[in-house]
Amino acid sequence: MVRVRITGTGSYLPEKILSNADLEKMVETSDEWITTRTGIRERRVAAAEENTSDLAVNAARKALEMAGAAPEEIGYIVVGTITGDFPWPATACLVQDKLGAKNAFAVDVSAACSGFIYALDSAVKQVQSGAVKKALVIGAEILTRIVDWTDRNTCVLFGDAAGAVVVEASDDESGILSTHLHSDGSYWELLHQPGFGSRHPVSEEALRQKVHCLKMQGNEVFKVAVRSMSDVAEEALAANGLSAGDLKLFIPHQANIRILDAVAKRLKLKQDQVFINVNKYGNTSGATIPVALDEAVQAGRIDKGDLVLLDAFGGGFTWGSILMRW
Ligand code: ACO
């Protein structure tokens, strides 16, 4: 089997910072509540003229530069997003156009916070099959445009960001060792955006009921997230005959520091094995993992040969893990 590795990473964070103090002026909340319950101190908000494809392109350019790849060399562009520029066409097609990646086919993956993991899995398989030589995988979200800014239960949690990687066949031992993906659609209602699909098309009444805004039953999501993220991490380690102690870095979806702490405790990971940046950006759904991976690479926290485990959980429910040797 052809081994596939990441040869470039990139990320983009919008400039505008929304702090917990700013949120205190918008809804009945406090920096103390948000920090202790979520670990989030601030998040980024895209500028009015920025769209999801713009964030994606900015991250993608950096990943292409690090990989030393020209846009024309990319055969496949896949974007994990639930907040694309339009319901359709795919944001990946807009990214293809903006980059001038004219030899790529392009599609979006809708798997909420697991979007990047699902997208990376599909890119790995495209390269493994020999269908494409180089693929561009992006997680990009502007969640602040589907958040109800009067609902303190959700508006404090989310932010905007994009992260990207380039993957291609590996010529050594480095590369993706395994991917494990799962879904359970019976949980769809716990975390979803009711409008404006076929169930709740646009109407004045639908707008009044804010069906375009994200809905979440946080407590229930929390419990399943901890269990599923722990299980799928253990599944990856067991499938490769490894234990948590072998990992250099565990890069989980950044939703809430208490979820991350609970998963790390279950896996018996040491503090320095877990990458955390939820304090700076909040939950950016499909973008959290590629942004975190890029920050870890830039900070020199991953060396050649290190084992890195990515782990996500999101609406659907969807969850998955990807283990790689850097
Ligand atoms: N400020 C102040 N008080 C608040 C706020 C706020 N921003 N939000 C909720 N509260 C209040 C509630 O109204 C409630 O008050 P009450 O007891 O008077 O009714 C109280 O705080 C406790 O509310 P809970 O919902 O029980 O708080 P909990 O400790 O569960 O924390 C949270 C809520 C942070 C949403 C948590 O459940 C969570 O993180 N869940 C995971 C959800 C998540 O991250 N989803 C993202 C997508 S999925 C994923 O990425 C994994």
Boltz pocket constraint, residues with backbone or C-beta under 6 A from the ligand:
constraints:
  - pocket:
      binder: B
      contacts: [[A, 28], [A, 29], [A, 30], [A, 33], [A, 34], [A, 37], [A, 38], [A, 113], [A, 152], [A, 153], [A, 154], [A, 156], [A, 157], [A, 191], [A, 216], [A, 217], [A, 218], [A, 219], [A, 220], [A, 221], [A, 222], [A, 225], [A, 253], [A, 254], [A, 255], [A, 256], [A, 259], [A, 283], [A, 313], [A, 314], [A, 315]]
      max_distance: 6.0
